[in-house]
Amino acid sequence: MEKKLAVDLEVPNGAAVPDDVCAAKPQKIKERGQWNNKVEFVLSVAGEIIGLGNVWRFPYLCYKNGGGAFFIPYLIFLFTCGIPVFFLETALGQYTSEGGVTAWRKICPIFEGIGYASQVIESYLNIYYIIVLAWAVFYLFSSFAAELPWASCNHEWNTENCAEFQKKNGSIDWVPSPNATSSVVEFWEHRALRISSGIEHLGTLRWELVLCLLLSWVVVYFCIWKGVKSTGKVVYFT
């Protein structure tokens, strides 16, 4: 016959506290969301790897660092660092079903600092990468004009050195000035960015860009506010 042993704890006033009061209550662990199918997972991973930074910056870096010769060190680091680290992060996430910090804590508590360091890096990346999205939104709204604002030099932000290369390339007699700048470049520097004369001149807030930045943050929030359930649907379009 199984006997139940009860242990009473003495307290200063002499009263006895039964052991069931001191027993720790089991904590309910919230179930983490899961991908609906493998396609959503693959698309989300592809969206994380390939972005505006890859499309815009990689051709520039390739051209600046030697063209085809740049692919040699690029492929070396891709196969020795990039792909192994990618598989490591993916395997840890699937095996532990935890976040970036708790996954390392679950494997080895001493490695928890790696998780915090990665979160700090991701925070910095998100802060500057969302700016790129704000620029893209700004260009999107500007493209709805009857005439593209970067297609001509008839705007207040254009300088006397502005040249419409895309229109004058067909003219045989036209020779561009040595100081000529494209209307596309001037729209980017003088209209979108309003670059100041130096780092000591901060300039003023560009409220158009501020609103585009706010819109970008709102869109990103609603893309991830329900976790993988909402993200899995967004990746079909992004």
C-alpha positions as CSV (number, residue, x, y, z in Angstrom):
1,M,0.0,0.0,0.0
2,E,1.4,3.3,-1.1
3,K,1.7,5.8,1.8
4,K,1.8,9.6,1.4
5,L,4.4,11.3,3.5
6,A,3.5,14.8,4.6
7,V,6.2,17.1,5.9
8,D,5.2,20.2,7.9
9,L,7.5,23.2,8.0
10,E,7.8,25.2,11.2
11,V,7.5,28.9,10.9
12,P,8.4,31.5,13.6
13,N,4.9,31.9,15.0
14,G,4.6,28.2,15.5
15,A,2.1,27.5,12.8
16,A,2.6,24.6,10.4
17,V,2.7,25.1,6.7
18,P,1.8,22.0,4.6
19,D,4.2,20.9,1.9
20,D,1.7,21.4,-0.9
21,V,1.8,25.2,-0.3
22,C,5.5,25.4,-0.8
23,A,5.5,23.1,-3.8
24,A,6.5,25.0,-7.0
25,K,3.7,25.4,-9.5
26,P,4.5,24.0,-13.0
27,Q,5.0,26.8,-15.5
28,K,3.1,26.6,-18.8
29,I,5.5,26.9,-21.7
30,K,3.9,28.7,-24.6
31,E,4.0,26.6,-27.8
32,R,6.1,28.1,-30.5
33,G,4.6,28.7,-33.9
34,Q,5.5,26.3,-36.8
35,W,5.8,26.9,-40.5
36,N,2.7,25.7,-42.4
37,N,4.9,24.0,-45.1
38,K,8.4,23.7,-46.3
39,V,7.9,26.2,-49.1
40,E,7.3,29.0,-46.6
41,F,10.5,28.1,-44.7
42,V,12.6,28.0,-47.9
43,L,11.1,31.3,-49.1
44,S,11.8,33.0,-45.8
45,V,15.4,31.8,-45.8
46,A,15.8,33.0,-49.3
47,G,14.4,36.4,-48.4
48,E,16.9,36.6,-45.5
49,I,19.8,35.8,-47.7
50,I,18.9,37.8,-50.8
51,G,17.9,41.4,-50.3
52,L,18.4,44.9,-51.6
53,G,21.9,45.0,-50.2
54,N,22.9,42.0,-52.3
55,V,21.2,43.4,-55.5
56,W,22.7,46.9,-55.1
57,R,26.0,46.5,-53.3
58,F,27.4,43.2,-54.6
59,P,27.8,44.4,-58.3
60,Y,29.5,47.6,-57.0
61,L,31.9,45.6,-54.7
62,C,32.6,43.2,-57.5
63,Y,33.5,46.1,-59.9
64,K,35.5,48.0,-57.4
65,N,37.6,45.0,-56.3
66,G,38.8,43.6,-59.6
67,G,35.8,42.3,-61.4
68,G,36.1,38.6,-62.0
69,A,39.1,38.3,-59.7
70,F,36.8,39.3,-56.8
71,F,35.0,36.0,-57.2
72,I,38.0,34.0,-56.1
73,P,38.2,35.2,-52.5
74,Y,34.4,35.5,-52.5
75,L,33.9,31.8,-53.3
76,I,36.6,30.8,-50.8
77,F,34.9,32.6,-47.9
78,L,31.5,31.5,-49.2
79,F,32.3,27.8,-48.9
80,T,34.5,28.0,-45.9
81,C,32.6,30.5,-43.7
82,G,29.2,31.6,-45.1
83,I,27.6,28.2,-45.9
84,P,28.9,26.4,-42.8
85,V,27.7,29.1,-40.5
86,F,24.3,29.2,-42.3
87,F,23.8,25.5,-41.8
88,L,25.0,25.8,-38.2
89,E,22.4,28.5,-37.4
90,T,19.6,26.6,-39.3
91,A,20.4,23.3,-37.5
92,L,20.5,24.9,-34.1
93,G,17.2,26.7,-34.6
94,Q,15.5,23.5,-35.8
95,Y,17.0,21.3,-33.2
96,T,16.3,23.5,-30.2
97,S,13.2,25.4,-31.4
98,E,14.5,28.4,-29.4
99,G,15.4,32.0,-30.1
100,G,18.9,33.3,-30.8
101,V,19.9,33.6,-27.1
102,T,18.1,30.7,-25.5
103,A,19.3,28.3,-28.2
104,W,22.9,28.7,-27.1
105,R,21.9,28.7,-23.5
106,K,20.2,25.3,-24.0
107,I,23.3,23.8,-25.7
108,C,25.9,25.3,-23.4
109,P,25.2,28.1,-20.9
110,I,28.7,29.5,-21.3
111,F,27.9,30.2,-25.0
112,E,25.0,32.4,-24.1
113,G,27.1,35.5,-24.9
114,I,27.2,34.5,-28.6
115,G,23.4,34.8,-28.7
116,Y,23.5,38.3,-27.1
117,A,26.3,39.4,-29.5
118,S,24.3,38.2,-32.5
119,Q,21.2,40.1,-31.3
120,V,23.2,43.3,-31.0
121,I,24.6,42.8,-34.5
122,E,21.1,42.1,-35.8
123,S,19.8,45.3,-34.1
124,Y,22.4,47.4,-35.8
125,L,21.7,45.8,-39.2
126,N,18.0,46.4,-38.9
127,I,18.5,50.0,-38.0
128,Y,20.5,50.8,-41.1
129,Y,18.8,48.4,-43.4
130,I,15.4,49.9,-42.8
131,I,16.8,53.2,-44.1
132,V,17.4,51.5,-47.5
133,L,13.8,50.4,-47.5
134,A,12.7,53.9,-46.7
135,W,14.7,55.1,-49.8
136,A,13.0,52.5,-51.9
137,V,9.6,53.7,-50.7
138,F,10.6,57.3,-51.5
139,Y,11.6,56.3,-55.0
140,L,8.3,54.3,-55.3
141,F,6.2,57.4,-54.5
142,S,8.3,59.6,-56.7
143,S,7.8,57.3,-59.7
144,F,4.1,58.0,-59.8
145,A,4.7,61.5,-61.2
146,A,3.8,62.2,-64.8
147,E,7.5,62.8,-65.6
148,L,10.1,61.0,-63.6
149,P,11.8,63.6,-61.5
150,W,15.3,62.1,-62.2
151,A,14.8,62.1,-65.9
152,S,15.4,65.8,-66.6
153,C,17.3,68.8,-65.3
154,N,14.4,71.2,-65.0
155,H,14.0,71.0,-61.3
156,E,15.0,73.3,-58.4
157,W,17.6,70.9,-57.0
158,N,19.5,70.6,-60.3
159,T,22.7,72.4,-60.8
160,E,24.2,74.1,-63.8
161,N,26.4,71.0,-64.4
162,C,23.4,68.8,-64.8
163,A,23.2,66.8,-68.0
164,E,20.5,64.5,-69.4
165,F,22.8,61.7,-70.6
166,Q,19.9,59.4,-71.4
167,K,18.5,61.9,-73.9
168,K,21.7,63.2,-75.4
169,N,23.5,59.9,-76.0
170,G,21.9,59.7,-79.4
171,S,23.3,63.1,-80.5
172,I,26.6,62.7,-82.4
173,D,27.7,66.4,-81.9
174,W,27.1,66.5,-78.2
175,V,30.1,66.4,-76.0
176,P,29.5,66.3,-72.2
177,S,31.3,68.8,-70.0
178,P,34.1,67.4,-67.8
179,N,32.1,68.5,-64.7
180,A,28.8,67.2,-66.0
181,T,26.7,65.2,-63.6
182,S,23.8,63.0,-64.4
183,S,20.2,64.1,-63.6
184,V,19.8,60.8,-61.9
185,V,22.8,61.4,-59.6
186,E,21.6,64.9,-58.8
187,F,18.1,63.7,-57.9
188,W,19.7,61.2,-55.5
189,E,22.2,63.6,-53.9
190,H,20.3,66.9,-53.9
191,R,16.7,65.7,-53.7
192,A,16.5,62.4,-51.9
193,L,19.5,62.8,-49.5
194,R,20.0,66.6,-49.5
195,I,23.7,66.0,-48.8
196,S,25.2,68.8,-46.7
197,S,28.6,70.4,-47.3
198,G,30.3,68.4,-44.5
199,I,29.8,66.2,-41.6
200,E,29.8,69.2,-39.3
201,H,26.6,70.4,-40.9
202,L,23.8,68.1,-39.9
203,G,21.1,69.8,-41.8
204,T,17.4,69.4,-41.1
205,L,15.0,66.5,-41.0
206,R,13.6,65.4,-44.3
207,W,10.0,64.8,-43.3
208,E,9.3,63.0,-46.5
209,L,12.0,60.4,-45.7
210,V,10.8,60.4,-42.0
211,L,7.3,59.4,-43.2
212,C,8.7,56.8,-45.6
213,L,10.8,55.4,-42.7
214,L,7.8,55.3,-40.4
215,L,5.8,53.5,-43.1
216,S,8.6,50.9,-43.6
217,W,8.6,50.2,-39.8
218,V,4.8,49.8,-39.8
219,V,5.0,47.4,-42.8
220,V,7.7,45.3,-41.1
221,Y,5.8,45.2,-37.9
222,F,2.7,43.8,-39.5
223,C,4.8,41.3,-41.4
224,I,6.2,39.7,-38.2
225,W,3.6,40.6,-35.5
226,K,2.2,37.0,-35.5
227,G,5.5,35.2,-35.9
228,V,5.9,32.6,-38.5
229,K,2.1,32.5,-39.2
230,S,2.2,36.0,-40.7
231,T,5.7,35.9,-42.0
232,G,5.0,32.6,-43.9
233,K,2.3,34.4,-45.9
234,V,4.3,37.5,-46.6
235,V,7.2,35.7,-48.1
236,Y,5.0,34.6,-51.0
237,F,5.0,38.2,-52.2
238,T,8.4,39.5,-51.0
